[in-house]
Amino acid sequence: MKLITVEDLKVGDVLAKDVLLEDYTVLLGKGTEIKEAYIDKLRDLSIVTVYIEEKKEDESRLTLEEITILKDDVESKIKNKVKDILELHVYQQTEGLKEIADTAQNIIVDILEEDAVVERVYDIKERSADIYEHSLTTCTIATLIALKMKLSEKEVYDISVSALLHDIGLRYLVVRYENQDIHLLPAKDQEEYKKHPIYSYTAIKKENWISEEAKNIILNHHEHRDGSGYSMGTDLVSKPCQILGVVDEFDEMICGIGKARIRVHEAINCIRNYSGIWFDDEIVETFLQLIAVYPVGSKVKTNEGELAVVMKQNVHFPERPVLRVINDKYGQPINEEKIIDLIRETRIVIQEVIK
């Protein structure tokens, strides 16, 4: 399976993943064989990239280099495992939750298997408000931050376990939180939503397989160092808790949990704005080094007016990826391949992300 631009798509290619619309409905399903009409439709809908099954003769074709924290098959397996465990959980009935401990350890092992894992820039994309995928994403990013900051083995493990369980309390809510800014909800609904960390903590507080530190991370993951968070408004927030807090805040914004969903670059700017206020500067800086501002496949416009697709990331420079120009400044398609590496072309900057 590989990611390519729609402009590189050929009749006869087979989709390796569903093609989704903005509202996450399926436009073309996995296994669909591409026809000319499908390519035209994808262009009309401004869909930039798709996943296709690899063929031997495709080796010379230009592909997008998307870097993910976990391999696709591993991520899918772990996400399903987390979903199965959490869906079977009923309030005050915690049998089976202990499997989360093994899952967290497996995630750490899978991450550490990759060479130079903390020296990459990772592509995290906007998606729907699925709490199971959110839990896995926060776990993997928070684990990476903890490893990059050289936290102890126990702290890394506590962060991983707590990340997988931190939003289990959302399952007890009757308040609708998907793609909703909770600050615009009626006061009663806001108050109920802000109890979800307490519900999460209550679900695991009597478990002896999870440490007290991990329990406190779950309870306090929405607290801020300036005391402006919830549920209790404390400013006594540990470093592991702040790590989860940074990642949780970011991922909630891009998948729409308790917030109106926004783009990755907008969410990164929000996190940057709260550095030293809500969150520790070092944690935010480490987060910013790991996450691509413009994920692979993003369509962007440069200061020269050209339309381009992000092809790959540059290590240590999350805001300066490699681009492939698809339209010139007059809006006309580029006939010959034009690649711009923003590390080398310092006069060129990304001005806008195109939906």
C-alpha positions as CSV (number, residue, x, y, z in Angstrom):
1,M,0.0,0.0,0.0
2,K,1.2,3.5,-0.8
3,L,0.0,7.1,-0.8
4,I,-0.1,8.9,-4.1
5,T,-1.5,12.2,-5.4
6,V,-4.7,12.0,-7.5
7,E,-2.7,13.5,-10.4
8,D,-0.5,10.3,-10.3
9,L,-3.5,8.0,-10.2
10,K,-4.0,5.7,-13.2
11,V,-6.9,3.8,-14.6
12,G,-6.7,0.3,-13.2
13,D,-5.2,1.2,-9.9
14,V,-6.9,-0.4,-6.9
15,L,-7.7,1.6,-3.8
16,A,-6.1,0.2,-0.6
17,K,-8.2,2.4,1.7
18,D,-11.6,4.0,1.6
19,V,-11.7,7.5,0.1
20,L,-13.7,9.7,2.5
21,L,-15.5,13.0,2.1
22,E,-15.2,15.9,4.5
23,D,-18.0,14.5,6.7
24,Y,-16.3,11.1,6.7
25,T,-18.8,9.3,4.5
26,V,-17.3,6.8,2.0
27,L,-16.9,8.1,-1.6
28,L,-15.0,5.1,-3.0
29,G,-14.5,1.9,-1.0
30,K,-11.3,0.0,-0.5
31,G,-10.8,-2.5,-3.4
32,T,-12.3,-0.2,-6.0
33,E,-10.6,-0.3,-9.4
34,I,-10.0,3.2,-10.6
35,K,-11.7,4.5,-13.8
36,E,-11.2,7.7,-15.6
37,A,-14.5,9.1,-14.3
38,Y,-13.4,8.4,-10.7
39,I,-10.2,10.4,-11.2
40,D,-12.3,13.3,-12.6
41,K,-14.7,13.1,-9.7
42,L,-11.8,13.1,-7.2
43,R,-10.4,16.2,-8.8
44,D,-13.8,17.9,-8.8
45,L,-14.1,17.3,-5.1
46,S,-10.5,18.6,-4.5
47,I,-9.4,15.3,-3.0
48,V,-5.6,15.4,-3.3
49,T,-4.3,12.0,-2.2
50,V,-5.4,8.3,-2.1
51,Y,-3.9,5.0,-1.0
52,I,-3.5,2.3,-3.7
53,E,-2.3,-1.2,-3.8
54,E,1.4,-1.4,-4.9
55,K,2.4,-3.0,-8.1
56,K,5.9,-4.0,-9.2
57,E,5.8,-1.6,-12.2
58,D,5.0,1.3,-9.9
59,E,8.4,1.5,-8.4
60,S,9.4,4.5,-10.4
61,R,6.2,6.5,-9.7
62,L,6.4,9.5,-7.4
63,T,4.9,8.7,-4.0
64,L,4.2,10.6,-0.8
65,E,6.3,9.7,2.1
66,E,3.9,9.6,5.0
67,I,5.5,8.9,8.4
68,T,3.3,7.4,11.1
69,I,4.2,6.4,14.6
70,L,2.8,2.8,14.3
71,K,2.7,0.7,11.2
72,D,-0.8,0.5,9.6
73,D,-1.4,-3.1,10.5
74,V,-0.1,-2.7,14.1
75,E,-2.2,0.5,14.6
76,S,-5.4,-1.2,13.3
77,K,-4.8,-4.2,15.5
78,I,-4.2,-2.1,18.6
79,K,-7.0,0.3,18.0
80,N,-9.4,-2.7,17.7
81,K,-8.0,-4.2,20.9
82,V,-8.5,-0.9,22.8
83,K,-12.0,-0.6,21.4
84,D,-12.9,-4.1,22.5
85,I,-11.6,-3.6,26.0
86,L,-13.2,-0.2,26.6
87,E,-16.6,-1.1,25.0
88,L,-16.9,-4.2,27.3
89,H,-16.3,-2.0,30.3
90,V,-19.4,-1.0,32.3
91,Y,-19.3,1.6,35.1
92,Q,-17.9,0.1,38.3
93,Q,-17.3,-3.3,36.5
94,T,-13.6,-3.2,35.7
95,E,-13.0,-6.9,34.7
96,G,-10.9,-6.9,31.6
97,L,-9.5,-3.4,31.9
98,K,-6.2,-4.8,33.1
99,E,-5.5,-5.8,29.5
100,I,-4.9,-2.1,28.9
101,A,-1.6,-2.6,30.8
102,D,-0.3,-5.2,28.3
103,T,-1.6,-3.1,25.4
104,A,0.4,0.0,26.7
105,Q,3.5,-2.1,27.0
106,N,3.1,-3.5,23.5
107,I,2.8,0.1,22.1
108,I,6.0,1.1,23.8
109,V,7.8,-1.9,22.5
110,D,6.5,-1.3,18.9
111,I,7.6,2.3,19.1
112,L,11.1,1.5,20.4
113,E,11.6,-1.1,17.6
114,E,12.0,1.7,15.1
115,D,15.5,3.3,14.8
116,A,15.8,7.0,15.6
117,V,12.1,7.0,16.5
118,V,12.3,10.3,18.4
119,E,14.2,12.0,15.6
120,R,11.4,12.0,13.0
121,V,8.6,14.3,12.1
122,Y,5.2,12.5,12.2
123,D,2.1,13.0,10.0
124,I,-1.0,13.3,12.2
125,K,-4.2,14.2,10.3
126,E,-7.7,15.5,11.2
127,R,-10.3,12.9,11.6
128,S,-13.7,12.2,13.2
129,A,-14.4,12.2,17.0
130,D,-13.7,8.5,17.7
131,I,-12.7,8.2,21.4
132,Y,-10.9,4.9,20.8
133,E,-8.7,6.3,18.0
134,H,-8.2,9.4,20.1
135,S,-7.0,7.3,23.0
136,L,-4.5,5.5,20.8
137,T,-3.3,8.6,19.1
138,T,-2.7,10.5,22.4
139,C,-1.0,7.4,23.8
140,T,1.5,7.1,20.9
141,I,2.3,10.8,20.7
142,A,2.6,11.2,24.5
143,T,4.8,8.1,24.7
144,L,7.1,9.6,22.0
145,I,7.4,12.9,23.9
146,A,8.2,11.1,27.1
147,L,10.9,9.0,25.4
148,K,12.4,12.1,23.7
149,M,12.5,13.9,27.0
150,K,14.3,10.9,28.5
151,L,11.7,10.3,31.3
152,S,12.1,7.1,33.3
153,E,10.8,3.8,32.1
154,K,8.1,3.9,34.8
155,E,7.0,7.4,33.8
156,V,6.8,6.4,30.1
157,Y,4.7,3.4,31.1
158,D,2.4,5.4,33.4
159,I,1.8,8.0,30.6
160,S,1.0,5.2,28.1
161,V,-1.5,3.5,30.4
162,S,-3.2,6.7,31.5
163,A,-3.5,7.9,27.9
164,L,-5.4,4.8,26.8
165,L,-7.8,5.2,29.7
166,H,-8.0,9.0,30.2
167,D,-11.3,9.5,28.3
168,I,-13.2,6.4,29.4
169,G,-15.4,8.8,31.3
170,L,-16.7,10.2,28.1
171,R,-18.7,6.9,27.7
172,Y,-20.8,7.8,30.7
173,L,-21.9,11.2,29.3
174,V,-25.3,12.0,27.7
175,V,-24.0,15.4,26.6
176,R,-23.2,15.5,22.8
177,Y,-19.5,16.5,22.5
178,E,-18.6,15.5,18.9
179,N,-17.4,18.6,17.0
180,Q,-19.0,20.8,19.7
181,D,-17.3,23.7,21.5
182,I,-18.3,22.9,25.0
183,H,-18.0,26.6,26.0
184,L,-21.0,27.3,23.8
185,L,-23.2,24.7,25.4
186,P,-25.7,25.5,28.2
187,A,-24.0,25.8,31.6
188,K,-25.5,22.5,32.8
189,D,-24.1,20.6,29.8
190,Q,-20.7,22.3,30.3
191,E,-20.6,21.2,33.9
192,E,-21.5,17.7,33.0
193,Y,-18.9,17.4,30.3
194,K,-16.2,18.7,32.6
195,K,-16.8,15.8,35.0
196,H,-15.5,13.2,32.5
197,P,-12.0,13.1,34.0
198,I,-13.6,12.4,37.4
199,Y,-15.7,9.6,35.9
200,S,-12.5,8.2,34.2
201,Y,-10.7,8.3,37.6
202,T,-13.6,6.7,39.5
203,A,-13.6,3.8,37.0
204,I,-10.0,2.8,37.9
205,K,-9.3,4.2,41.3
206,K,-9.6,0.9,43.1
207,E,-7.5,-1.0,40.6
208,N,-4.1,-2.2,42.0
209,W,-2.5,-2.9,38.6
210,I,-2.3,0.8,37.7
211,S,-0.1,3.1,39.7
212,E,-1.3,6.1,41.7
213,E,0.6,8.4,39.4
214,A,-1.2,7.0,36.4
215,K,-4.5,7.5,38.2
216,N,-3.6,11.1,39.0
217,I,-2.7,11.7,35.3
218,I,-6.2,10.5,34.3
219,L,-7.9,12.6,37.0
220,N,-5.9,15.8,36.1
221,H,-5.4,15.6,32.4
222,H,-7.5,18.7,31.8
223,E,-5.8,20.8,34.5
224,H,-3.4,23.6,33.6
225,R,-0.4,25.0,35.4
226,D,-2.0,28.4,35.7
227,G,-5.1,26.9,37.4
228,S,-7.5,27.5,34.6
229,G,-8.3,23.9,33.8
230,Y,-10.9,21.5,35.2
231,S,-12.3,19.6,37.0
232,M,-10.8,21.1,40.2
233,G,-8.8,24.1,38.8
234,T,-5.6,23.0,40.5
235,D,-2.2,24.3,39.4
236,L,-0.3,21.3,40.8
237,V,0.1,19.4,37.6
238,S,3.0,16.9,37.2
239,K,5.2,16.8,34.2
240,P,3.8,13.4,33.0
241,C,0.2,14.9,33.4
242,Q,1.2,18.0,31.3
243,I,2.6,15.7,28.6
244,L,-0.8,14.0,28.2
245,G,-2.5,17.4,28.6
246,V,-0.6,18.9,25.6
247,V,-1.3,15.9,23.4
248,D,-4.9,15.6,24.5
249,E,-5.6,19.3,23.8
250,F,-4.0,19.0,20.3
251,D,-5.8,15.8,19.3
252,E,-9.2,17.0,20.6
253,M,-8.9,20.0,18.3
254,I,-8.2,18.0,15.2
255,C,-10.8,15.3,15.8
256,G,-13.5,17.5,17.4
257,I,-13.9,16.1,21.0
258,G,-15.4,18.9,23.1
259,K,-14.3,21.4,20.4
260,A,-15.1,22.4,16.9
261,R,-12.7,20.5,14.6
262,I,-9.9,22.6,13.1
263,R,-6.9,21.9,10.9
264,V,-3.6,20.6,12.1
265,H,-1.6,23.8,11.6
266,E,-4.3,25.7,13.5
267,A,-4.2,23.3,16.4
268,I,-0.4,23.5,16.5
269,N,-0.6,27.3,16.7
270,C,-3.0,27.0,19.6
271,I,-0.7,24.7,21.5
272,R,2.2,27.1,20.8
273,N,0.2,30.0,22.2
274,Y,-0.3,28.3,25.5
275,S,3.4,27.4,26.0
276,G,4.5,28.6,29.4
277,I,0.8,29.4,30.4
278,W,-1.1,26.1,30.4
279,F,1.8,23.9,29.7
280,D,5.6,23.6,30.4
281,D,7.7,25.2,27.7
282,E,10.0,22.2,27.3
283,I,7.0,19.8,26.8
284,V,5.5,22.1,24.1
285,E,8.9,22.5,22.4
286,T,9.4,18.7,22.3
287,F,5.8,18.2,20.9
288,L,6.5,20.8,18.2
289,Q,9.6,19.0,17.1
290,L,7.7,15.7,16.5
291,I,4.5,16.8,14.7
292,A,4.3,17.9,11.1
293,V,2.6,21.3,10.8
294,Y,1.5,20.3,7.3
295,P,0.8,16.5,7.1
296,V,1.8,14.7,3.9
297,G,-1.0,15.0,1.3
298,S,-2.0,18.5,2.5
299,K,-2.8,20.9,-0.4
300,V,-1.1,24.3,0.3
301,K,-0.5,27.7,-1.4
302,T,2.9,29.3,-1.3
303,N,3.8,33.0,-1.1
304,E,4.5,32.8,-4.9
305,G,0.9,31.9,-5.5
306,E,1.6,28.3,-6.6
307,L,-0.6,25.4,-5.5
308,A,1.3,22.4,-4.1
309,V,1.0,19.1,-2.3
310,V,3.1,18.2,0.7
311,M,5.2,15.2,-0.4
312,K,7.4,14.5,2.7
313,Q,8.7,16.1,5.9
314,N,12.1,17.4,6.7
315,V,13.5,16.1,10.0
316,H,13.9,18.9,12.6
317,F,11.9,21.3,10.4
318,P,8.2,20.5,10.9
319,E,7.2,23.8,9.2
320,R,9.4,23.3,6.1
321,P,8.3,20.2,4.2
322,V,9.0,19.1,0.6
323,L,6.3,20.2,-1.9
324,R,5.3,19.2,-5.4
325,V,3.8,22.0,-7.3
326,I,0.5,21.1,-9.2
327,N,-0.7,24.5,-10.4
328,D,1.3,27.7,-11.2
329,K,0.4,31.1,-9.8
330,Y,-2.1,31.6,-12.6
331,G,-4.0,28.4,-11.6
332,Q,-2.8,26.4,-14.6
333,P,-1.7,22.8,-14.2
334,I,2.1,22.2,-14.2
335,N,3.0,19.8,-17.0
336,E,6.5,19.0,-15.8
337,E,7.4,17.8,-12.3
338,K,8.4,20.6,-10.0
339,I,9.6,19.7,-6.5
340,I,10.4,22.4,-3.9
341,D,12.3,21.6,-0.8
342,L,11.5,24.4,1.6
343,I,14.8,23.8,3.5
344,R,16.7,24.8,0.4
345,E,14.2,27.3,-1.0
346,T,14.2,29.7,2.0
347,R,12.5,32.5,0.2
348,I,9.3,30.3,-0.3
349,V,6.9,29.8,2.6
350,I,3.5,28.2,2.9
351,Q,0.8,30.9,3.2
352,E,-2.4,28.9,3.2
353,V,-3.8,25.4,3.6
354,I,-6.4,24.7,1.0
355,K,-9.4,22.5,2.1
